[in-house]
């Protein structure tokens, strides 16, 4: 496999049309994803794939920077490389699980070492999934789909605690007596 083929596989190019015709389940548009990898190529490719599909991405080249970032901007999903400069991905995973901002955030570990023992160990210390390098677009979105289907990550189109729609000109007594309704983009544009 040449360099161009590897890069195409990394970006998910050249996949069969059969895969493309299947409807995918995506996480909520705007889902904030943190990518922690010391390889700028991997970070850029993964970030590009995710942004093309409506995700917001942040990147860190080491675990220490990532741990600082999550305090200010907690992500909703983390891709975490195992082999990092300084603190390893294993130790970072344990730290993320101890922080209140990331204790429940799904974490997908990534590594060029596909050993089954490593995958088992990661599940035991709190990883939600494992993805080996090199990976393609299909694998990335299959992992995300699994998290959405399992209810670990919020899917697109799902309503979590929908806010009632209220007439802006109504007074407080009218608001209390109005039944709660769900807002849709179509109903919002008709007002």
C-alpha positions as CSV (number, residue, x, y, z in Angstrom):
1,X,0.0,0.0,0.0
2,X,1.5,3.3,-1.1
3,X,1.4,6.6,0.8
4,X,-1.5,7.9,-1.4
5,X,-3.5,4.8,-0.7
6,X,-2.9,5.2,3.1
7,X,-3.9,8.8,3.0
8,X,-7.1,7.9,1.0
9,X,-7.9,5.2,3.5
10,X,-7.3,7.6,6.4
11,X,-9.7,10.1,4.9
12,X,-12.2,7.3,4.0
13,X,-12.0,7.9,0.3
14,X,-12.6,5.1,-2.2
15,X,-15.2,3.2,-0.2
16,X,-18.0,1.3,-1.9
17,X,-21.2,3.0,-2.9
18,X,-23.1,0.3,-0.9
19,X,-21.9,1.8,2.3
20,X,-22.8,5.3,1.2
21,X,-26.4,4.4,0.5
22,X,-27.1,3.3,4.1
23,X,-28.5,6.0,6.3
24,X,-26.1,6.8,9.2
25,X,-26.9,7.7,12.7
26,X,-25.0,10.9,13.8
27,X,-24.4,12.6,17.0
28,X,-26.1,16.0,17.5
29,X,-24.8,18.7,15.2
30,X,-22.3,20.9,17.0
31,X,-21.2,18.1,19.3
32,X,-17.8,19.2,20.8
33,X,-15.1,16.7,20.2
34,X,-11.6,16.8,21.7
35,X,-8.8,15.0,19.7
36,X,-5.7,14.2,21.7
37,X,-2.9,13.0,19.4
38,X,0.7,14.0,18.9
39,X,0.5,13.3,15.2
40,X,-0.7,16.4,13.4
41,X,-1.6,14.4,10.4
42,X,-4.0,12.1,12.4
43,X,-5.5,15.1,14.3
44,X,-6.0,17.1,11.1
45,X,-7.6,14.2,9.2
46,X,-9.9,13.2,12.1
47,X,-10.8,16.9,12.7
48,X,-11.6,17.4,9.0
49,X,-13.8,14.3,8.9
50,X,-15.8,15.4,11.9
51,X,-16.1,19.1,10.9
52,X,-17.5,18.0,7.5
53,X,-20.3,16.3,9.4
54,X,-21.2,19.1,11.7
55,X,-19.0,18.4,14.7
56,X,-17.0,21.1,16.5
57,X,-13.4,20.0,17.1
58,X,-10.6,20.9,19.5
59,X,-7.1,19.4,19.4
60,X,-4.3,18.9,21.8
61,X,-0.9,17.3,21.1
62,X,-0.4,16.0,24.7
63,X,-2.4,14.9,27.6
64,X,-1.4,17.7,29.9
65,X,-2.7,20.3,27.4
66,X,-5.9,18.3,27.0
67,X,-6.5,18.1,30.7
68,X,-6.2,21.9,30.9
69,X,-8.5,22.4,28.0
70,X,-11.4,20.3,29.4
71,X,-11.7,22.5,32.5
72,X,-12.5,25.6,30.3
73,X,-14.4,23.8,27.5
74,X,-15.7,20.4,28.5
75,X,-16.0,18.2,25.4
76,X,-18.9,15.8,24.7
77,X,-16.6,13.2,23.2
78,X,-12.8,12.5,23.3
79,X,-10.5,10.7,20.9
80,X,-7.4,9.9,22.9
81,X,-4.2,8.4,21.5
82,X,-2.4,5.9,23.8
83,X,1.2,6.8,23.0
84,X,1.7,10.5,23.8
85,X,4.7,12.6,24.8
86,X,4.8,13.1,28.6
87,X,1.7,11.5,30.2
88,X,0.5,8.4,28.4
89,X,-3.0,7.9,27.1
90,X,-3.6,5.3,29.8
91,X,-2.8,7.8,32.6
92,X,-4.8,10.5,30.8
93,X,-7.8,8.2,30.6
94,X,-7.7,7.7,34.4
95,X,-7.4,11.5,34.9
96,X,-10.3,12.2,32.6
97,X,-12.4,9.8,34.5
98,X,-11.6,11.6,37.8
99,X,-12.5,15.1,36.6
100,X,-16.1,16.0,37.1
101,X,-16.1,17.7,33.6
102,X,-15.2,14.5,31.8
103,X,-16.2,11.7,34.2
104,X,-19.1,10.7,32.0
105,X,-17.8,11.8,28.6
106,X,-17.3,9.0,26.1
107,X,-13.7,8.3,25.3
108,X,-12.5,6.4,22.2
109,X,-8.9,5.4,22.5
110,X,-6.7,5.2,19.3
111,X,-3.5,3.4,18.8
112,X,-1.3,1.9,16.1
113,X,-1.0,-1.2,18.3
114,X,-4.1,-3.4,17.8
115,X,-3.3,-6.0,20.5
116,X,-6.5,-7.5,22.1
117,X,-4.9,-7.3,25.6
118,X,-4.6,-3.6,25.2
119,X,-8.2,-3.3,24.2
120,X,-9.4,-5.3,27.1
121,X,-7.3,-3.2,29.5
122,X,-8.7,0.0,28.1
123,X,-12.3,-1.2,28.7
124,X,-11.4,-2.1,32.2
125,X,-10.0,1.4,33.1
126,X,-12.9,3.3,31.5
127,X,-12.5,3.6,27.7
128,X,-15.8,3.4,25.8
129,X,-14.2,2.1,22.6
130,X,-10.9,1.5,20.8
131,X,-9.9,2.3,17.3
132,X,-6.7,1.2,15.6
133,X,-4.6,3.3,13.3
134,X,-4.8,3.8,10.4
135,X,-8.5,4.3,10.3
136,X,-10.9,5.5,7.7
137,X,-14.1,7.6,7.7
138,X,-16.3,4.5,7.8
139,X,-14.7,3.2,11.0
140,X,-14.8,6.6,12.7
141,X,-18.5,7.1,12.0
142,X,-19.3,3.4,12.9
143,X,-17.8,4.1,16.3
144,X,-19.8,7.3,16.7
145,X,-23.0,5.5,15.6
146,X,-22.5,2.8,18.2
147,X,-22.2,5.4,20.9
148,X,-25.4,7.1,19.7
149,X,-27.3,3.9,19.4
150,X,-26.1,2.8,22.9
151,X,-27.3,6.1,24.3
152,X,-23.9,7.2,25.4
153,X,-23.8,10.2,22.9
154,X,-26.8,12.4,22.0
155,X,-28.1,11.7,18.5
156,X,-29.3,14.2,16.0
157,X,-33.0,14.9,16.1
158,X,-33.4,13.9,19.7
159,X,-34.9,16.4,22.1
160,X,-33.5,16.6,25.6
161,X,-35.7,18.7,28.0
162,X,-37.4,20.7,25.2
163,X,-38.2,24.3,26.1
164,X,-41.8,25.3,25.8
165,X,-42.7,27.8,23.1
166,X,-44.1,31.0,24.6
167,X,-45.7,34.0,23.0
168,X,-43.3,36.9,23.5
169,X,-46.2,39.4,24.0
170,X,-48.0,37.2,26.6
171,X,-48.0,38.2,30.3
172,X,-47.0,35.9,33.2
173,X,-50.6,34.6,33.8
174,X,-51.1,33.7,30.2
175,X,-47.7,31.9,30.1
176,X,-48.6,29.7,33.1
177,X,-51.9,28.7,31.5
178,X,-50.4,27.8,28.1
179,X,-49.8,24.2,27.4
180,X,-46.2,23.3,26.6
181,X,-45.4,22.7,22.9
182,X,-42.3,21.7,21.1
183,X,-40.6,24.1,18.7
184,X,-39.7,23.0,15.3
185,X,-37.7,25.0,12.7
186,X,-40.9,25.2,10.5
187,X,-43.1,26.6,13.4
188,X,-40.4,29.1,14.3
189,X,-40.4,30.6,10.8
190,X,-44.2,31.0,10.7
191,X,-44.3,33.5,13.6
